[in-house]
Amino acid sequence: PARDGGAGFPLDKLVRRRAAAAAFPLHDEDELKTIEQRWIVMWQRPGKVPAHRICEYFGEKIAFYFLFLAHATSFFAFLTGARIRLR
């Protein structure tokens, strides 16, 4: 339904009339909420990425990407701190 963020297509009717073979949801909202609650926490170190959950849900490539971003963020924060100390 459109009120839930969908396109408003009556998928059940389309499948019954054989205008569509099947309908598959793009995301599992409950699993996304679980990942979000564990991942997006204020004042948490960037390296605390729930990689295993991300890997299970999105796949290895996406999990590796976010692990790389977390590592790069930590490294650049370290360099920034070192630079401030040297001033």
C-alpha positions as CSV (number, residue, x, y, z in Angstrom):
1,P,0.0,0.0,0.0
2,A,1.0,3.6,-0.6
3,R,0.6,4.5,3.1
4,D,3.4,2.0,3.9
5,G,5.8,3.6,1.4
6,G,4.8,1.3,-1.5
7,A,3.8,2.2,-5.0
8,G,0.1,1.5,-4.3
9,F,-0.2,-1.5,-6.7
10,P,-2.8,-4.0,-5.6
11,L,-0.3,-6.9,-5.7
12,D,-2.7,-9.6,-4.4
13,K,-5.2,-8.7,-7.2
14,L,-2.5,-8.7,-9.9
15,V,-1.2,-12.1,-8.8
16,R,-4.8,-13.5,-8.7
17,R,-5.5,-12.2,-12.2
18,R,-2.2,-13.6,-13.4
19,A,-1.0,-10.2,-14.5
20,A,2.0,-10.7,-12.2
21,A,3.6,-14.1,-11.5
22,A,4.6,-13.2,-7.9
23,A,5.6,-10.4,-5.6
24,F,8.6,-10.3,-3.4
25,P,9.4,-7.7,-0.7
26,L,12.7,-5.9,-1.1
27,H,13.5,-5.7,2.5
28,D,12.6,-7.3,5.8
29,E,11.7,-4.3,8.0
30,D,12.1,-6.2,11.3
31,E,15.7,-7.3,10.4
32,L,16.6,-3.8,9.2
33,K,15.3,-2.3,12.5
34,T,17.5,-4.8,14.4
35,I,20.6,-3.9,12.4
36,E,19.8,-0.2,12.8
37,Q,19.5,-0.5,16.6
38,R,22.8,-2.2,16.9
39,W,24.6,-0.1,14.4
40,I,23.4,3.5,14.7
41,V,24.3,4.4,18.3
42,M,25.4,7.8,19.3
43,W,29.0,8.1,20.7
44,Q,29.9,4.6,19.5
45,R,33.3,3.9,18.0
46,P,33.2,3.6,14.2
47,G,34.7,0.1,14.4
48,K,31.6,-1.3,16.1
49,V,29.9,-2.4,12.9
50,P,27.6,-5.4,13.2
51,A,29.5,-7.0,10.2
52,H,28.0,-10.5,10.7
53,R,24.4,-9.2,10.5
54,I,25.2,-7.0,7.6
55,C,26.9,-9.9,5.8
56,E,23.9,-12.1,6.3
57,Y,21.4,-9.5,5.1
58,F,23.2,-7.6,2.4
59,G,26.0,-9.9,1.4
60,E,29.8,-10.0,1.8
61,K,30.6,-7.1,-0.6
62,I,28.4,-4.7,1.2
63,A,29.6,-5.8,4.7
64,F,33.2,-5.5,3.5
65,Y,32.5,-2.0,2.2
66,F,31.1,-0.8,5.6
67,L,34.0,-2.5,7.4
68,F,36.4,-0.6,5.2
69,L,34.6,2.7,5.9
70,A,34.7,2.0,9.7
71,H,38.4,1.3,9.5
72,A,39.1,4.4,7.4
73,T,37.1,6.6,9.7
74,S,39.0,5.2,12.7
75,F,42.3,5.7,11.0
76,F,41.6,9.3,9.9
77,A,40.3,10.1,13.4
78,F,43.6,8.9,14.8
79,L,45.5,11.0,12.3
80,T,43.4,14.1,13.2
81,G,44.1,13.6,16.9
82,A,47.8,13.2,16.2
83,R,47.9,16.4,14.1
84,I,46.0,18.4,16.7
85,R,48.5,17.2,19.3
86,L,51.5,18.3,17.2
87,R,50.2,21.9,16.7
